[in-house]
Amino acid sequence: MDFFDQEARAQKQTKWLLGLFVFSVVIVLGVNYLVLASLIQPFLNLPQKEFPSDVVDAFLVRVVNQIGDTIVHPFSYVQILWHPFLGCWILLATLLSVSAGCIYKHRELSEGGAAVAESLGGRWIETNTSDAREKQLCNVVEEMAIASGMPLPDIYLLDNERGINSFAAGHTRDDVAIGITRGALLILSRDELQGIIAHEFSHVLNGDTRLNMRLMTLVHGFVWPTIIARRLLYSATESAGDESIFDQAGNNMNVLFIPPAFLLWLIGAPGLILSRVIKSAICREREWLADAEAVQFTRNPAGIEGGLKKIGGLLKQGRLDTANAETASHLYFANCTFDPWLLPFTSTHPSLTSRIFAIDPAFDGKYEHIMSLSRPEVERAAELDRQYLENVRRAKENAKVREEYE
């Protein structure tokens, strides 16, 4: 891979793609008018009838005629649908909705990466934690910080997320937070964990986290209705014990909230699709570069390759249960929602197979299904410390080589 060519190309396309966000607002306004006007139009100027049944009949006739006009004369229907008074109110409501969502998210994210991690259900991990796995994670993050010449970021664990995923968020290098799911902490080996963390540090060094925070603000203005819809439909996910990592049962659906949730989803669907298209284009360019630089950082292609293969082998893959996952989908190491096979161009990440093949051209595209944890013995404290000190030494050497090369 040519790291520097990819970086230059990603930066050039970023400016063009950000301009598309402005264009997408116009599209959302238009589509929302068509959707809402189609729902409201049959209720306008209903004839005054003596019996309620007559009003209902008149309403149903309008709906049937409206559907027929849409099928037979779709372009004429748009002209028929236009109502200046209704249009002004719908356009104003849509603009206020998008603006309110953006302002709310901007204020929430003003505290930096920690605010993102906490909104996604993250728990801050102290560097002197007594848990062996958490200590290993802290050691890996510190090694990557030394190798990249960055201050040590805050580290968060998403305790209730059973998929394998991670993210980096922050406005500057000083307020960055690194987050990782519980599934990744339990399933990945140390080398695989190191490869994924190196990928996240690459995003920080290339300024991707700053851009991603801005995208989160814009995206939230589009997708907040679908987030609320998900919260109405599903209860919070709680998981306990190592074995629950392989439990694929979904949350219980709240049937009573289906109508309002469907209405919110319908309103938010146009913005959701458009925001995914823009995020996908930005993410795909930058994910290739981050994968390549992760190999460069660790000098161990097997690490990030193994992590990608384990995501492919886990039934849940990188999917998250939190309702806020959609807003932050472009931050993650892998897809955090269901693979959009009907609209592949809306996927926020390249396919796992293509990412692995870029690292290892000999990959055959087969994933070993993960059914249980290997449950290795917890490392002795002395061995853990020895490995940590050795990796710190190597990280400092890599940082020195990087400085000399630059």
C-alpha positions in Angstrom: 0.0 0.0 0.0 1.1 3.6 -0.7 0.3 5.2 2.6 1.0 8.8 1.5 -0.9 8.7 -1.7 -3.9 7.3 0.2 -3.7 10.1 2.8 -3.5 12.9 0.1 -6.5 11.3 -1.7 -8.5 11.1 1.5 -7.9 14.7 2.3 -8.8 15.9 -1.2 -12.1 14.0 -1.2 -13.0 15.1 2.3 -13.6 18.7 1.2 -15.8 17.6 -1.6 -17.8 15.2 0.6 -18.4 17.8 3.3 -19.9 20.0 0.6 -22.4 17.2 -0.1 -23.7 17.5 3.4 -25.1 21.0 2.5 -26.6 19.5 -0.6 -28.1 16.7 1.5 -30.0 19.2 3.7 -31.8 20.4 0.6 -32.7 16.8 -0.4 -33.9 16.1 3.1 -36.2 19.2 2.9 -37.6 18.0 -0.4 -38.2 14.4 0.6 -39.6 15.3 4.0 -42.1 17.6 2.3 -43.2 14.8 -0.1 -43.6 12.3 2.7 -45.3 14.6 5.2 -47.5 16.3 2.7 -48.6 12.9 1.4 -49.7 12.0 4.9 -51.3 15.4 5.7 -53.0 16.2 2.4 -55.9 13.8 2.7 -56.9 15.5 6.0 -57.1 19.0 4.4 -60.5 20.5 3.6 -62.5 17.3 4.3 -66.2 17.9 3.4 -68.5 18.7 6.3 -70.8 15.7 6.7 -73.5 14.9 9.2 -72.3 11.4 9.9 -68.6 10.5 10.9 -68.8 7.5 8.6 -69.3 9.8 5.6 -66.1 11.8 6.6 -64.2 8.5 6.8 -65.5 7.4 3.4 -64.4 10.7 1.9 -61.0 10.4 3.5 -60.5 6.8 2.2 -61.5 7.9 -1.3 -58.8 10.6 -1.2 -56.2 8.2 -0.1 -57.0 5.7 -2.9 -57.1 8.5 -5.5 -53.8 9.8 -4.1 -52.1 6.4 -4.4 -53.5 6.0 -7.9 -52.2 9.4 -9.1 -48.8 8.6 -7.7 -48.6 5.4 -9.7 -50.1 6.7 -12.9 -48.7 10.2 -13.0 -45.8 10.5 -10.5 -44.5 13.8 -11.8 -47.9 15.4 -12.0 -48.6 14.2 -8.5 -45.7 16.3 -7.1 -47.3 19.3 -8.7 -50.7 18.4 -7.3 -49.2 17.8 -3.9 -47.7 21.3 -3.6 -49.5 23.5 -1.1 -47.7 26.8 -0.3 -49.0 27.2 3.3 -48.3 23.5 4.1 -44.9 23.7 2.4 -43.8 26.6 4.4 -44.6 24.9 7.7 -43.1 21.6 6.8 -39.9 23.2 5.5 -39.6 25.4 8.6 -40.3 22.4 10.9 -37.6 20.4 9.1 -35.0 23.1 9.3 -35.7 23.7 13.0 -35.5 19.9 13.6 -32.2 19.6 11.9 -30.8 22.7 13.5 -32.0 21.7 17.0 -30.4 18.2 16.6 -27.1 19.7 15.5 -27.0 22.3 18.2 -27.8 19.7 20.9 -25.1 17.4 19.7 -22.5 20.2 19.3 -23.0 21.2 23.0 -22.9 17.6 24.1 -19.6 16.9 22.2 -17.9 20.1 23.4 -16.3 18.1 26.2 -14.4 16.0 23.7 -13.9 12.3 23.3 -15.0 11.4 26.8 -18.5 12.8 26.0 -18.7 10.5 23.0 -17.6 7.4 25.0 -20.0 8.1 27.8 -22.9 8.6 25.4 -22.2 5.2 23.9 -22.2 3.5 27.4 -18.5 3.6 28.0 -16.9 3.2 31.5 -13.7 5.0 32.1 -10.8 2.6 33.0 -8.1 3.7 35.4 -4.5 3.0 34.4 -3.9 1.2 37.7 -6.8 -1.1 37.4 -6.5 -4.5 39.0 -8.4 -6.4 36.3 -5.9 -8.4 34.2 -7.6 -7.8 30.9 -8.2 -4.1 31.5 -4.6 -3.8 32.6 -3.5 -5.4 29.3 -5.7 -2.9 27.4 -4.1 0.0 29.2 -0.6 -1.3 28.5 -1.4 -1.7 24.8 -2.8 1.9 24.6 0.2 3.3 26.4 2.5 1.5 24.0 0.7 2.9 21.0 0.8 6.4 22.5 4.5 6.2 22.9 5.1 4.8 19.4 2.9 7.6 17.9 4.3 10.4 20.1 0.9 11.2 21.5 -0.3 11.9 25.1 -2.0 8.9 26.7 -5.8 9.1 25.9 -8.6 8.3 28.2 -9.6 4.6 27.9 -13.3 3.5 28.0 -14.8 0.0 28.0 -18.3 -0.5 26.6 -19.4 -3.1 29.1 -22.8 -3.9 27.5 -21.5 -4.4 23.9 -20.9 -8.0 22.9 -19.7 -7.4 19.4 -16.0 -6.8 18.5 -15.4 -3.1 17.9 -13.5 0.0 18.9 -13.4 3.7 18.3 -11.4 6.9 18.8 -13.0 10.3 19.3 -11.8 13.8 20.2 -11.4 17.3 18.9 -7.7 17.5 19.5 -5.0 15.1 20.6 -5.3 16.3 24.1 -9.0 15.3 24.6 -9.0 12.0 22.7 -10.8 9.0 24.1 -10.2 5.4 23.0 -13.1 3.0 23.4 -13.4 -0.7 23.0 -16.3 -3.2 23.4 -16.5 -5.9 26.0 -16.6 -8.5 23.3 -13.2 -7.3 21.9 -11.6 -7.3 25.3 -12.7 -10.9 25.9 -12.1 -12.5 22.5 -9.1 -10.8 21.0 -5.5 -11.8 21.7 -3.0 -9.2 22.7 -1.6 -8.8 19.2 -5.0 -8.5 17.7 -5.9 -5.9 20.4 -2.7 -4.0 19.6 -3.6 -4.0 15.8 -7.0 -2.5 16.4 -5.7 0.1 18.9 -3.0 1.1 16.3 -5.8 1.5 13.8 -7.5 4.0 16.1 -4.3 5.9 16.8 -3.9 6.3 13.0 -7.2 8.1 12.9 -6.1 10.5 15.6 -2.8 11.2 13.9 -4.4 11.9 10.5 -7.0 14.3 12.0 -9.9 11.9 11.3 -11.2 12.2 14.9 -11.6 16.0 14.5 -13.5 15.5 11.2 -15.6 12.7 12.7 -16.7 14.9 15.6 -18.0 17.5 13.2 -19.7 14.8 11.2 -21.4 13.5 14.4 -22.9 17.0 14.9 -24.3 17.1 11.4 -25.5 13.5 11.3 -27.4 13.9 14.6 -29.5 16.6 13.0 -30.6 14.1 10.4 -31.0 10.9 12.4 -32.3 11.9 15.8 -35.8 10.8 15.0 -34.6 7.3 14.2 -32.6 7.2 17.4 -35.7 8.1 19.5 -37.7 5.5 17.5 -35.2 2.8 18.5 -35.3 3.9 22.1 -39.1 3.6 22.1 -39.1 0.2 20.5 -36.3 -1.5 22.5 -35.3 -1.6 26.1 -31.7 -1.2 27.2 -29.4 -4.1 26.8 -27.9 -5.7 29.9 -25.5 -8.6 29.8 -23.7 -10.4 32.5 -21.1 -13.2 32.5 -18.7 -14.2 29.8 -21.0 -16.6 28.1 -23.6 -13.8 27.3 -21.1 -12.6 24.7 -22.4 -15.3 22.3 -26.1 -14.7 23.1 -27.7 -13.3 20.0 -31.2 -12.7 21.5 -32.4 -9.2 20.7 -34.0 -6.8 23.0 -37.7 -7.2 23.8 -39.8 -5.0 21.5 -42.3 -2.6 23.1 -45.4 -3.2 21.0 -47.3 -0.2 22.3 -44.7 2.2 20.9 -44.7 0.8 17.4 -47.0 3.5 15.8 -45.1 6.5 17.1 -41.7 4.8 16.5 -42.7 4.0 12.9 -43.8 7.7 12.3 -40.4 8.9 13.7 -38.6 6.4 11.6 -40.5 7.5 8.5 -39.6 11.1 9.2 -35.9 10.3 9.8 -35.4 7.8 7.0 -34.4 10.2 4.2 -31.8 11.9 6.4 -30.6 8.5 7.7 -29.9 7.2 4.2 -28.2 10.4 3.0 -26.1 10.7 6.1 -25.0 7.1 5.7 -24.0 7.7 2.1 -21.8 10.7 3.0 -20.3 9.0 6.1 -19.6 5.9 4.0 -17.7 7.7 1.4 -15.5 9.5 4.0 -15.1 6.4 6.1 -14.1 4.0 3.3 -11.2 6.3 2.2 -9.9 6.7 5.7 -10.3 3.1 6.9 -7.9 1.9 4.2 -5.3 4.3 5.4 -5.8 3.5 9.0 -5.5 -0.2 8.3 -2.2 0.4 6.4 -0.8 2.6 9.2 -1.8 0.1 11.9 0.5 -2.4 10.1 3.2 0.3 9.9 2.9 1.1 13.6 2.9 -2.5 15.0 5.2 -4.1 12.3 2.8 -7.1 12.7 0.2 -7.5 10.0 -1.1 -10.6 11.7 -2.5 -8.5 14.6 -5.0 -6.4 12.8 -5.7 -9.2 10.3 -6.5 -11.6 13.1 -8.9 -9.0 14.7 -10.7 -8.6 11.4 -11.1 -12.4 11.0 -12.5 -12.7 14.5 -15.1 -10.1 13.7 -16.1 -12.1 10.6 -16.2 -15.3 12.7 -18.5 -13.9 15.5 -22.2 -14.1 14.7 -22.7 -10.6 16.2 -19.6 -9.3 14.4 -19.1 -5.6 15.3 -22.8 -4.7 15.8 -23.7 -2.6 18.8 -26.9 -2.5 20.8 -26.9 1.1 21.9 -29.4 3.4 20.2 -26.7 6.0 19.7 -24.6 3.7 17.6 -26.0 5.2 14.3 -24.8 8.7 15.1 -21.3 7.4 15.7 -21.2 4.6 13.1 -18.4 6.3 11.2 -16.1 6.3 14.2 -15.9 2.6 14.7 -13.3 0.0 13.6 -16.0 -2.1 11.8 -19.6 -1.8 10.9 -21.7 -1.3 14.1 -25.1 -1.8 12.5 -26.5 -4.6 10.3 -24.8 -5.0 6.9 -26.9 -3.0 4.5 -26.9 -5.7 1.7 -29.8 -4.0 -0.1 -27.9 -0.6 -0.2 -24.2 -1.6 0.0 -23.1 1.9 -0.9 -24.4 3.1 2.5 -22.0 0.8 4.5 -19.7 2.9 6.6 -16.8 0.6 6.1 -15.3 -1.5 3.4 -16.1 -5.2 3.6 -14.1 -7.3 6.1 -13.0 -9.6 3.3 -11.6 -6.7 1.2 -9.8 -5.2 4.2 -8.2 -8.5 5.0 -7.3 -9.2 1.4 -5.5 -5.8 1.2 -3.3 -7.0 4.1 -3.0 -10.6 3.1 -3.6 -11.4 -0.6 -3.6 -15.1 0.1 -6.7 -14.9 2.3 -9.4 -17.4 1.1 -12.4 -15.5 2.4 -13.3 -18.1 5.0 -13.9 -17.2 8.7 -13.7 -19.6 11.6 -16.9 -19.4 13.5 -16.4 -18.4 17.2 -18.6 -20.3 19.6 -16.8 -20.0 22.9 -14.0 -18.3 24.7 -10.7 -20.0 24.9 -10.4 -19.1 28.6 -6.6 -19.0 28.8 -4.9 -18.8 32.2 -4.6 -15.3 33.5 -1.0 -14.1 33.0 1.2 -14.0 36.0 1.9 -10.4 37.1 5.7 -10.7 36.6 5.2 -12.0 33.0 2.7 -9.3 32.2 5.1 -6.6 33.5 8.0 -8.1 31.4 6.0 -8.1 28.2 4.8 -4.6 28.9 8.3 -3.2 29.4 9.5 -5.0 26.3 6.7 -3.5 24.2 7.3 0.0 25.6 11.0 -0.3 24.5 9.9 -1.4 21.0 7.4 1.4 20.9 10.0 4.0 21.7 12.3 2.6 19.0 9.5 2.8 16.4 8.7 6.4 17.5 12.3 7.4 17.0 12.4 5.7 13.5 9.2 7.5 12.6 10.6 10.9 13.6 13.8 10.3 11.6 11.8 9.3 8.6 9.5 12.4 8.8 
